[in-house]
Amino acid sequence: MFSSLRERFSSHLQERSRRRARLVSKDGRCNIEFGNVEQSRFVFLIDIWTTILDLRWRYKMTIFISAFLGSWFLFGLLWYVVAYIHKDLPEFNPSINHTPCVENINGLTSAFLFSLETQVTIGYGFRCVTEQCATAIFLLIFQSILGVIINSFMCGAILAKISRSKNRAKTITFSKNAVISKRGGKLCLLIRVANLRKSLLIGSHIYGKLLKTTITPEGETIILDQVNIEFVVDAGNENLFFISPLTIYHVIDKNSPFFHMAAETLLQQDFELVVFLDGTVEATSATCQVRTSYIPEEVLWGYRFAPIVSKTKEGKYRVDFQNFSKTVAVETPHCAFCLYNEKEAKAKEKKGYDNPGFVLSEVNETSDTKM
């Protein structure tokens, strides 16, 4: 029992040691932090709109509630001060002919209720401003204008947060693994991507970045060096008709960073492949970006994706997402270099070659017949 636990523990430690740090998680979040930033955090208040939109929902709702409650209570205090200065409160025993600035304000609670009614334009009619003092009229106008500004800003922030294209990106999914196999006679790296909604992404464009650590000829070490990776489908990599799952592929040719990799050395490589999909949401015309990443352990050499689209008897096309990330082993060259050498060898077999040392000589035939 203890030996099995020891083996499990050791395998868990080995797995953790092999686990690679990744810049982009599978769901597209970036694993990066900023340290020793010299600029003050007050710089984010300059772009307060973006700061509010980037906040999490719990902080946003706290600010939303605090903004309204705080403004209602602040103006409630001001209305109480106006009533106190004008001696409208019951403790001053106003005369029968006394006209208050605001009718029926008897204390701080009633002043708070009048502030709330004024700012949200409820207007019950029980408490109202009279023409007795200009201070109350000015305060009414000021609170009404400020209330509209607060209401517009906070409600706009909530609406913008709900309708952000970032949420639309959650309905775009990538396959769990990338595969390497032959496609059209070429060695390709393939990834499957699907749109879970029937609404399209207009003007979709897909591309990739290979992140790795490189050393320049001058000896400088560059961490997270970015190399462009071109992904295409059969119709190109722009303006995709993204109504059904697509299999995008990258051709591993002599210009590809995967050209010198092989099936045996793939897991020994240190890279991270980040895939991006940009598009415009059809419903809101807002642009969105979906991204994911693959590390060497998530790239399967010698596999292809299982079929996912079929046609029913009723003539409809059916997408089976159960096979979305399912892979099937296929015969694949163990490296791109071997595939291209094999092609060159076969091409040479079909060609004829002239021997420069070969000389054609004519032979005179003589017929000597002895009788």
C-alpha positions as CSV (number, residue, x, y, z in Angstrom):
1,M,0.0,0.0,0.0
2,F,2.8,2.4,1.0
3,S,4.7,1.5,-2.1
4,S,1.7,2.4,-4.4
5,L,1.2,5.7,-2.6
6,R,4.9,6.4,-3.0
7,E,4.7,5.7,-6.7
8,R,1.7,7.9,-7.1
9,F,3.4,10.7,-5.2
10,S,6.6,10.4,-7.2
11,S,4.6,10.4,-10.5
12,H,2.7,13.4,-9.3
13,L,6.0,15.2,-8.5
14,Q,7.4,14.3,-11.9
15,E,4.2,15.6,-13.6
16,R,4.5,18.8,-11.8
17,S,8.1,19.2,-12.7
18,R,7.3,18.6,-16.4
19,R,4.4,21.1,-16.3
20,R,5.3,24.1,-18.3
21,A,4.5,27.7,-17.5
22,R,2.2,29.1,-20.2
23,L,1.6,32.7,-21.1
24,V,-2.0,32.1,-22.4
25,S,-4.3,29.6,-20.7
26,K,-6.7,27.3,-22.6
27,D,-9.6,29.7,-22.1
28,G,-7.6,32.7,-23.4
29,R,-6.6,34.4,-20.1
30,C,-3.0,35.9,-20.0
31,N,-0.7,34.7,-17.3
32,I,1.4,37.8,-16.7
33,E,1.9,40.3,-14.0
34,F,3.5,43.7,-13.9
35,G,6.1,44.6,-11.2
36,N,7.9,47.8,-10.2
37,V,5.6,50.0,-12.3
38,E,6.8,53.5,-11.7
39,Q,3.6,55.3,-12.7
40,S,1.1,55.9,-10.0
41,R,-2.1,53.9,-9.8
42,F,-4.0,57.2,-10.2
43,V,-3.2,57.0,-13.9
44,F,-6.0,54.5,-14.2
45,L,-8.5,57.2,-13.0
46,I,-7.7,59.2,-16.1
47,D,-9.3,56.5,-18.2
48,I,-12.1,55.9,-15.6
49,W,-14.5,54.4,-18.2
50,T,-12.1,51.6,-19.1
51,T,-11.2,51.0,-15.5
52,I,-14.9,50.6,-14.5
53,L,-15.4,48.2,-17.5
54,D,-12.4,46.1,-16.5
55,L,-13.6,45.6,-12.9
56,R,-15.1,42.4,-11.8
57,W,-18.8,42.2,-11.2
58,R,-18.6,42.2,-7.4
59,Y,-16.6,45.4,-7.4
60,K,-18.7,47.0,-10.2
61,M,-22.0,46.3,-8.3
62,T,-20.4,47.7,-5.1
63,I,-19.6,50.9,-6.9
64,F,-23.0,50.9,-8.5
65,I,-24.9,50.6,-5.2
66,S,-22.5,52.9,-3.3
67,A,-22.8,55.7,-6.0
68,F,-26.6,55.8,-5.7
69,L,-26.8,55.3,-1.9
70,G,-24.0,57.8,-1.3
71,S,-25.6,60.5,-3.5
72,W,-29.0,60.0,-2.0
73,F,-27.6,60.3,1.6
74,L,-25.4,63.3,0.7
75,F,-28.2,65.3,-0.8
76,G,-30.5,64.1,2.1
77,L,-28.0,65.8,4.4
78,L,-28.1,69.0,2.3
79,W,-31.9,69.0,2.3
80,Y,-31.8,68.6,6.1
81,V,-29.4,71.5,6.4
82,V,-31.6,73.7,4.2
83,A,-34.6,72.9,6.4
84,Y,-32.6,73.4,9.5
85,I,-31.3,76.8,8.4
86,H,-34.7,77.9,7.3
87,K,-36.2,76.6,10.6
88,D,-38.7,74.3,8.9
89,L,-38.2,71.4,11.4
90,P,-40.8,70.7,14.1
91,E,-38.3,71.4,16.9
92,F,-38.4,75.1,15.9
93,N,-42.2,75.2,16.4
94,P,-42.9,77.1,13.1
95,S,-46.0,79.3,13.0
96,I,-49.1,78.4,11.1
97,N,-48.3,81.0,8.4
98,H,-44.7,79.7,8.0
99,T,-43.9,78.5,4.5
100,P,-41.1,75.9,4.5
101,C,-38.6,75.5,1.7
102,V,-39.7,71.9,1.3
103,E,-43.1,70.7,2.5
104,N,-43.3,67.8,5.0
105,I,-39.6,67.5,5.9
106,N,-39.6,66.6,9.6
107,G,-36.2,65.1,10.1
108,L,-33.2,63.4,8.5
109,T,-35.3,60.4,7.4
110,S,-37.8,62.5,5.6
111,A,-35.0,64.5,4.0
112,F,-33.4,61.3,2.8
113,L,-36.7,60.1,1.3
114,F,-37.1,63.5,-0.5
115,S,-33.6,63.2,-1.9
116,L,-34.3,59.8,-3.2
117,E,-37.7,60.9,-4.8
118,T,-36.0,63.9,-6.4
119,Q,-33.0,62.0,-7.9
120,V,-34.9,59.1,-9.3
121,T,-37.9,61.3,-10.3
122,I,-40.5,59.3,-8.4
123,G,-42.5,62.4,-7.4
124,Y,-45.1,61.2,-4.9
125,G,-46.4,64.7,-4.5
126,F,-46.4,64.6,-0.6
127,R,-43.0,66.4,-0.3
128,C,-42.3,69.2,-2.7
129,V,-40.2,72.4,-3.1
130,T,-41.9,75.7,-2.6
131,E,-40.9,79.1,-4.1
132,Q,-40.0,80.4,-0.6
133,C,-36.1,80.1,-0.9
134,A,-33.8,80.1,-3.9
135,T,-31.3,77.8,-2.1
136,A,-33.8,74.9,-2.3
137,I,-34.5,75.6,-6.0
138,F,-30.8,75.6,-6.8
139,L,-30.2,72.4,-4.9
140,L,-33.1,70.8,-6.7
141,I,-31.7,71.7,-10.1
142,F,-28.2,70.6,-9.1
143,Q,-29.3,67.2,-7.8
144,S,-31.5,66.5,-10.8
145,I,-28.5,67.2,-13.2
146,L,-26.0,65.2,-11.1
147,G,-28.5,62.4,-10.8
148,V,-28.9,62.1,-14.5
149,I,-25.1,62.0,-14.9
150,I,-24.7,59.3,-12.3
151,N,-27.6,57.3,-13.7
152,S,-26.2,57.5,-17.3
153,F,-22.7,56.6,-16.3
154,M,-23.5,53.7,-14.0
155,C,-26.3,52.2,-16.2
156,G,-24.1,52.7,-19.3
157,A,-21.2,50.8,-17.6
158,I,-23.5,48.0,-16.6
159,L,-24.9,47.8,-20.1
160,A,-21.4,47.9,-21.7
161,K,-20.2,45.2,-19.4
162,I,-23.1,42.9,-20.3
163,S,-22.8,43.5,-24.0
164,R,-19.0,43.2,-24.2
165,S,-17.7,41.0,-27.1
166,K,-15.6,39.2,-24.6
167,N,-18.7,37.2,-23.6
168,R,-19.3,36.3,-27.2
169,A,-15.8,34.9,-27.4
170,K,-16.8,32.3,-24.8
171,T,-19.0,30.6,-27.4
172,I,-16.0,30.0,-29.7
173,T,-14.1,26.9,-28.8
174,F,-10.8,25.3,-29.9
175,S,-9.9,21.6,-29.9
176,K,-8.1,20.4,-26.7
177,N,-5.1,19.2,-28.8
178,A,-3.4,20.1,-32.0
179,V,-2.4,17.3,-34.3
180,I,0.3,16.8,-37.0
181,S,-0.4,14.7,-40.0
182,K,-0.4,14.7,-43.8
183,R,-2.9,16.9,-45.6
184,G,-2.9,17.2,-49.3
185,G,0.4,15.5,-49.5
186,K,2.0,18.0,-47.1
187,L,2.9,17.7,-43.5
188,C,0.6,20.1,-41.5
189,L,-0.3,21.1,-38.0
190,L,-4.0,21.1,-37.6
191,I,-6.4,22.7,-35.1
192,R,-10.1,22.5,-35.0
193,V,-12.3,25.5,-34.1
194,A,-16.1,25.7,-33.7
195,N,-18.7,28.4,-33.3
196,L,-21.3,27.3,-30.8
197,R,-23.9,29.9,-32.0
198,K,-25.7,30.0,-35.2
199,S,-24.9,33.7,-35.6
200,L,-21.8,34.3,-37.6
201,L,-18.6,36.1,-37.0
202,I,-18.2,38.6,-39.8
203,G,-14.7,39.1,-41.4
204,S,-13.1,36.4,-39.3
205,H,-9.3,36.2,-39.5
206,I,-7.1,33.5,-37.8
207,Y,-3.4,33.5,-37.2
208,G,-0.9,32.2,-34.6
209,K,2.3,33.2,-32.7
210,L,4.9,30.8,-31.6
211,L,6.5,31.9,-28.3
212,K,9.9,30.5,-27.4
213,T,13.2,31.5,-25.8
214,T,15.8,32.3,-28.4
215,I,19.5,33.4,-28.2
216,T,20.6,35.9,-30.7
217,P,24.0,35.7,-32.5
218,E,25.2,38.5,-30.1
219,G,24.4,36.3,-27.1
220,E,21.3,38.1,-26.0
221,T,18.6,35.8,-24.5
222,I,15.0,36.8,-25.6
223,I,12.3,35.3,-23.5
224,L,8.9,35.0,-25.2
225,D,10.3,35.7,-28.7
226,Q,7.4,35.7,-31.1
227,V,7.4,34.0,-34.5
228,N,4.4,34.4,-36.9
229,I,2.6,31.2,-37.7
230,E,0.2,31.3,-40.7
231,F,-3.0,29.2,-40.4
232,V,-5.3,28.7,-43.4
233,V,-8.3,26.7,-44.4
234,D,-9.0,25.6,-47.9
235,A,-10.6,28.9,-48.7
236,G,-7.9,31.1,-47.1
237,N,-7.4,32.6,-43.6
238,E,-9.7,35.6,-44.0
239,N,-13.5,36.1,-44.3
240,L,-14.2,32.6,-43.0
241,F,-17.7,31.2,-43.5
242,F,-17.8,30.2,-39.8
243,I,-21.2,28.4,-39.7
244,S,-19.7,24.9,-38.9
245,P,-16.5,23.7,-37.2
246,L,-13.4,24.4,-39.3
247,T,-10.1,22.6,-39.3
248,I,-7.4,25.1,-39.8
249,Y,-3.9,24.0,-40.6
250,H,-0.3,25.3,-40.9
251,V,1.9,23.8,-43.6
252,I,5.2,22.7,-42.2
253,D,7.5,23.7,-45.0
254,K,11.1,24.8,-44.9
255,N,10.1,28.3,-43.6
256,S,8.1,26.8,-40.7
257,P,9.6,26.7,-37.2
258,F,8.3,23.2,-36.9
259,F,10.4,22.0,-39.9
260,H,13.3,20.8,-37.8
261,M,11.2,19.1,-35.2
262,A,10.4,15.4,-35.2
263,A,8.1,13.0,-33.5
264,E,10.8,11.8,-31.2
265,T,12.0,15.3,-30.2
266,L,8.7,17.2,-30.0
267,L,8.2,16.8,-26.3
268,Q,11.8,18.0,-25.7
269,Q,11.0,21.3,-27.3
270,D,10.2,24.5,-25.3
271,F,7.6,26.5,-27.0
272,E,4.0,27.7,-26.7
273,L,1.7,28.1,-29.8
274,V,-0.9,30.8,-29.3
275,V,-3.8,30.9,-31.8
276,F,-5.9,33.9,-32.3
277,L,-9.3,34.3,-34.0
278,D,-10.5,37.9,-34.7
279,G,-13.9,38.7,-36.0
280,T,-16.9,41.1,-35.8
281,V,-20.0,40.0,-33.9
282,E,-23.0,40.0,-36.3
283,A,-25.5,41.1,-33.7
284,T,-23.7,44.0,-32.2
285,S,-21.0,44.9,-34.8
286,A,-18.4,44.8,-32.0
287,T,-15.0,43.2,-32.7
288,C,-13.9,40.3,-30.5
289,Q,-10.8,38.1,-30.2
290,V,-10.6,34.5,-29.1
291,R,-7.3,32.9,-28.2
292,T,-5.9,29.7,-26.8
293,S,-2.5,28.1,-26.6
294,Y,-0.8,24.7,-27.1
295,I,2.3,23.4,-25.4
296,P,4.4,20.5,-26.8
297,E,2.4,18.0,-24.6
298,E,-0.8,19.1,-26.4
299,V,0.5,18.6,-29.9
300,L,-0.1,15.0,-31.1
301,W,2.2,13.8,-33.9
302,G,0.7,11.2,-36.3
303,Y,-3.0,11.9,-35.6
304,R,-5.9,13.5,-37.4
305,F,-9.3,14.7,-36.2
306,A,-12.3,12.4,-36.4
307,P,-15.2,13.4,-38.7
308,I,-17.7,15.6,-37.1
309,V,-20.2,16.7,-39.7
310,S,-22.8,14.4,-41.2
311,K,-26.0,14.6,-43.2
312,T,-29.3,13.4,-41.8
313,K,-32.1,11.7,-43.7
314,E,-34.1,14.9,-43.6
315,G,-31.4,16.7,-45.5
316,K,-30.0,18.7,-42.6
317,Y,-26.3,18.9,-41.6
318,R,-25.6,17.6,-38.1
319,V,-22.5,18.5,-36.1
320,D,-21.5,15.9,-33.5
321,F,-19.5,17.7,-30.8
322,Q,-18.8,14.5,-29.1
323,N,-16.1,13.9,-31.7
324,F,-14.9,17.6,-31.6
325,S,-11.5,16.9,-30.0
326,K,-11.4,13.1,-30.8
327,T,-8.3,12.1,-32.7
328,V,-7.4,9.1,-34.9
329,A,-3.9,7.7,-35.4
330,V,-2.7,7.8,-39.0
331,E,0.5,6.9,-40.8
332,T,2.7,10.0,-40.7
333,P,6.3,10.7,-41.5
334,H,8.3,11.2,-38.3
335,C,9.7,14.5,-39.5
336,A,9.1,17.0,-42.3
337,F,12.6,16.7,-43.6
338,C,12.1,13.0,-44.3
339,L,8.9,13.7,-46.1
340,Y,10.5,16.2,-48.4
341,N,13.5,13.9,-49.0
342,E,11.1,11.1,-49.9
343,K,9.3,13.3,-52.4
344,E,12.6,14.4,-54.0
345,A,13.8,10.8,-54.3
346,K,10.5,9.7,-56.0
347,A,10.8,12.7,-58.4
348,K,14.3,11.7,-59.3
349,E,13.2,8.1,-60.1
350,K,10.9,9.4,-62.7
351,K,13.5,11.4,-64.5
352,G,16.2,10.2,-66.9
353,Y,19.8,11.4,-66.6
354,D,22.4,11.8,-69.4
355,N,25.8,10.2,-69.0
356,P,28.4,12.6,-70.3
357,G,31.0,9.8,-70.7
358,F,28.8,7.7,-72.9
359,V,29.8,7.9,-76.7
360,L,27.7,6.4,-79.4
361,S,29.9,4.5,-81.9
362,E,28.7,3.1,-85.1
363,V,29.6,-0.5,-85.9
364,N,30.1,-1.5,-89.6
365,E,28.7,-4.9,-90.2
366,T,30.7,-7.1,-92.6
367,S,29.6,-10.4,-93.8
368,D,32.5,-12.7,-94.6
369,T,31.1,-16.0,-95.8
370,K,33.5,-18.9,-96.3
371,M,32.3,-21.6,-98.6
